[in-house]
Amino acid sequence: LLSAADDVTRLRLYEDSARKGSVIIQGLEEVQVHSKREVYQILEKGSAKRQTAATLMNAHSSRSHTVFTVTVHMKESSVEGEEVLRIGKLNLVDLAGSENVGRSGAMDKRAREAGNINQSLLTLGRVITCLVERAPHIPYRESKLTRLLQDSLG
């Protein structure tokens, strides 16, 4: 999934009514590939769009999370001769690091970004804790990151 090169709008996630627990992300495209080379080209294209900025703590601080989703479709023939479609999904996730706003020197927009990054990382931690403890409610919807990864997290 890739957003347009000049797209700086906020991502909008919607429930996919056709597939329970899945989401649709407005404005992103799904790209079909047929070789490893094509996969690497897509990864490089996405990596080039990654937002980074200098802080006092890191010259190339990530200002966003990156999620690269690979969905593999395989057709096989069963012993009875029926065609069986197997689908597997793999999320490759590169999380932006949390940072102490005071020590990093982040101000204004960068401070807000840091707050949003920290909030999504805290939510991811809460979701994982709730899953481990088998809590009755898992707070997936508190973050776009956890909502997007819900079907992979459990």
N, C-alpha and C positions, 0 to 999 in steps of 0.2 A: 504494500500500500504506500503510495506516495502522494504528497500534497503538491499542488502547483508551485512552481519555483518562486513566484512572488506572493504566495498566500501567507498572510500573517494573521488571519482571522482565527478565532478560538475554535477548537474542534467541537463539533456537536455530535453526541452519541445518541442513538435511538435503539429501542428494542427491535430485534428482528423477529417479527411475528411468525415467520416460517420456521425458525429454528430456536427452540426454547433455550434461554440463557446466552444467546449470542447477541451481538450488537452490530449496528450499521453505523459507519462513521461518514458523516456528510462531507463531500468534497474530496475524498480519497479514492484513488483508483487501484484496482487489482490488476496485476500484470502477470500474464501467463508466460512461463519460461520453459525451455526444453533442454537446457544444458547448464553445466556448472558455470561456464563462462558468463552466461546471461544472468545467473544468480549473483555472481560477483560484481557484474556491472551495476545491477540494481542496488546492491549493498554500498558500492562506492558512491553512487548518485545520492542515496539517502544520507550517507556519512558527510558528504559535501554540504548538505543543507543543515547539518547540526549546528545549533546555536552555541557559541562559546564567547566568553568575554574575560578580560583580565581582572583579577582581584589582587589584593595584597597577599593572599595565600596561594594563588595559583595563576600562572600567566595564561593558561588556556582552560579556564573553568567552564565545565558544561553547564549550560543554562536551560537544558531540557532533557527529558528522558527520550530514549529511542527504542521503538519496538519494531522489530522486523519479523513478520509472520510468514512462515512457509507452510502451505497446505499441499500435501501430496495426495494425488488420486491415483490409485492402481486398479486396473481391471485384471481379474484372474478368472480362470475357468475352474469351477468346482469339479469334483469327481463325477458328478451327475451330468456335467456338460453345461451347467448354468453359468452365466457370467455374473461374477461377484465384484462389486465396487467397494474397495477399502479406502478409507480416508483417514489421514493422519495430519495432525497440526502441531507445529513446533513454533514457539515464540522465542526469539532471541532478544533479550532485553538488556539495554545498557542504561543503567540508572544514573542520573545526575547526582553528584555527591551533596550531602548536607553540608552546611557551613554556618559558622558563627558570624552573624552579620557584623557585629562590632569588630571582630578581629580581621575580617576580610576587607573592611573598608567599603562595603556595599552601601550605596545611597540611592534614594528615590526608586527608579525603575528596577535597578539591580537588587535592592533590598526587598522589594515586593516579589521579584522572581525567586530570591532565596527563601522567602517565607512560603511561597507556593511549593517549591521543591521540598522543603522540610516537611510541610503539611502532607504532601502525597507520600513521602517516605514513612512518616508516622502512621498514616492510614494503612499502608502496606504492612507495616509491623503489627498493627492491631488485627488486621485480617488474618495474618499468619498465626498469631497467638490464638485467636478465636477458633481457627481450624484445628490447631493442635489440641486445644482444650475441649473441642467438640461443643462449643457454645451453641445455644439455640438460634442466635442471630449472628450473621456474619456481615460486617459493614462495608460490603463491596461498593455501594453507591456513594460513599463519601469521597471518592476520588475517581477521576477519569482513568487513571492508571489501573486501579484495582477493578474497576468496572470492565475495562478492556480485557484484562487478564483473568476475569472471573472463571471462565470455563477451563483454564489451565491450572488455576490455583486450587480448585476443588469445590 
